[in-house]
Amino acid sequence: MSIYSDVTGMLRSALQLDEGLVQLNLDSGLLGVIPEFDSMAVVTVLTALEDHYGFIIEDDEVDASTFETVGSFIQFVEEKYNSIT
């Protein structure tokens, strides 16, 4: 599976988004756009990523810009993943 598929799948699962109703692409807004994407959802998604990829995300590594769009979030995950491989 690709990082794109992994991340969008984790977002859909954490936010309980129906694939038929909500399209997620690289330009899709997250924080402040999807009502379900609150602080608990952020923690859920970050924890799922840590478990899936085996990396640790420190608090100071993420800020609001990380969650601006699906694309910015995927870029963060790719950089994090590449730093451990």
MODELLER restraints for C-alpha pairs under 7 A, 6 or more apart:
rsr = mdl.restraints
at = mdl.atoms
rsr.add(forms.Gaussian(group=physical.xy_distance, feature=features.Distance(at['CA:4:A'], at['CA:74:A']), mean=6.43, stdev=0.5))
rsr.add(forms.Gaussian(group=physical.xy_distance, feature=features.Distance(at['CA:7:A'], at['CA:74:A']), mean=6.74, stdev=0.5))
rsr.add(forms.Gaussian(group=physical.xy_distance, feature=features.Distance(at['CA:8:A'], at['CA:24:A']), mean=6.94, stdev=0.5))
rsr.add(forms.Gaussian(group=physical.xy_distance, feature=features.Distance(at['CA:10:A'], at['CA:45:A']), mean=6.29, stdev=0.5))
rsr.add(forms.Gaussian(group=physical.xy_distance, feature=features.Distance(at['CA:11:A'], at['CA:45:A']), mean=6.51, stdev=0.5))
rsr.add(forms.Gaussian(group=physical.xy_distance, feature=features.Distance(at['CA:14:A'], at['CA:41:A']), mean=6.10, stdev=0.5))
rsr.add(forms.Gaussian(group=physical.xy_distance, feature=features.Distance(at['CA:14:A'], at['CA:44:A']), mean=6.53, stdev=0.5))
rsr.add(forms.Gaussian(group=physical.xy_distance, feature=features.Distance(at['CA:14:A'], at['CA:45:A']), mean=6.42, stdev=0.5))
rsr.add(forms.Gaussian(group=physical.xy_distance, feature=features.Distance(at['CA:15:A'], at['CA:36:A']), mean=5.70, stdev=0.5))
rsr.add(forms.Gaussian(group=physical.xy_distance, feature=features.Distance(at['CA:15:A'], at['CA:37:A']), mean=6.52, stdev=0.5))
rsr.add(forms.Gaussian(group=physical.xy_distance, feature=features.Distance(at['CA:15:A'], at['CA:41:A']), mean=6.68, stdev=0.5))
rsr.add(forms.Gaussian(group=physical.xy_distance, feature=features.Distance(at['CA:25:A'], at['CA:70:A']), mean=6.51, stdev=0.5))
rsr.add(forms.Gaussian(group=physical.xy_distance, feature=features.Distance(at['CA:26:A'], at['CA:69:A']), mean=6.68, stdev=0.5))
rsr.add(forms.Gaussian(group=physical.xy_distance, feature=features.Distance(at['CA:26:A'], at['CA:70:A']), mean=4.95, stdev=0.5))
rsr.add(forms.Gaussian(group=physical.xy_distance, feature=features.Distance(at['CA:26:A'], at['CA:71:A']), mean=4.08, stdev=0.5))
rsr.add(forms.Gaussian(group=physical.xy_distance, feature=features.Distance(at['CA:27:A'], at['CA:69:A']), mean=5.78, stdev=0.5))
rsr.add(forms.Gaussian(group=physical.xy_distance, feature=features.Distance(at['CA:27:A'], at['CA:70:A']), mean=6.26, stdev=0.5))
rsr.add(forms.Gaussian(group=physical.xy_distance, feature=features.Distance(at['CA:27:A'], at['CA:71:A']), mean=6.08, stdev=0.5))
rsr.add(forms.Gaussian(group=physical.xy_distance, feature=features.Distance(at['CA:28:A'], at['CA:69:A']), mean=5.34, stdev=0.5))
rsr.add(forms.Gaussian(group=physical.xy_distance, feature=features.Distance(at['CA:28:A'], at['CA:70:A']), mean=5.58, stdev=0.5))
rsr.add(forms.Gaussian(group=physical.xy_distance, feature=features.Distance(at['CA:29:A'], at['CA:68:A']), mean=5.82, stdev=0.5))
rsr.add(forms.Gaussian(group=physical.xy_distance, feature=features.Distance(at['CA:29:A'], at['CA:69:A']), mean=4.24, stdev=0.5))
rsr.add(forms.Gaussian(group=physical.xy_distance, feature=features.Distance(at['CA:29:A'], at['CA:70:A']), mean=6.41, stdev=0.5))
rsr.add(forms.Gaussian(group=physical.xy_distance, feature=features.Distance(at['CA:30:A'], at['CA:37:A']), mean=6.61, stdev=0.5))
rsr.add(forms.Gaussian(group=physical.xy_distance, feature=features.Distance(at['CA:30:A'], at['CA:67:A']), mean=5.91, stdev=0.5))
rsr.add(forms.Gaussian(group=physical.xy_distance, feature=features.Distance(at['CA:30:A'], at['CA:68:A']), mean=5.60, stdev=0.5))
rsr.add(forms.Gaussian(group=physical.xy_distance, feature=features.Distance(at['CA:30:A'], at['CA:69:A']), mean=5.20, stdev=0.5))
rsr.add(forms.Gaussian(group=physical.xy_distance, feature=features.Distance(at['CA:30:A'], at['CA:70:A']), mean=6.52, stdev=0.5))
rsr.add(forms.Gaussian(group=physical.xy_distance, feature=features.Distance(at['CA:31:A'], at['CA:37:A']), mean=6.10, stdev=0.5))
rsr.add(forms.Gaussian(group=physical.xy_distance, feature=features.Distance(at['CA:31:A'], at['CA:67:A']), mean=5.63, stdev=0.5))
rsr.add(forms.Gaussian(group=physical.xy_distance, feature=features.Distance(at['CA:31:A'], at['CA:68:A']), mean=5.66, stdev=0.5))
rsr.add(forms.Gaussian(group=physical.xy_distance, feature=features.Distance(at['CA:50:A'], at['CA:56:A']), mean=5.67, stdev=0.5))
rsr.add(forms.Gaussian(group=physical.xy_distance, feature=features.Distance(at['CA:50:A'], at['CA:57:A']), mean=6.98, stdev=0.5))
rsr.add(forms.Gaussian(group=physical.xy_distance, feature=features.Distance(at['CA:66:A'], at['CA:72:A']), mean=5.61, stdev=0.5))
rsr.add(forms.Gaussian(group=physical.xy_distance, feature=features.Distance(at['CA:66:A'], at['CA:73:A']), mean=5.23, stdev=0.5))
rsr.add(forms.Gaussian(group=physical.xy_distance, feature=features.Distance(at['CA:66:A'], at['CA:76:A']), mean=6.63, stdev=0.5))
rsr.add(forms.Gaussian(group=physical.xy_distance, feature=features.Distance(at['CA:67:A'], at['CA:73:A']), mean=5.40, stdev=0.5))
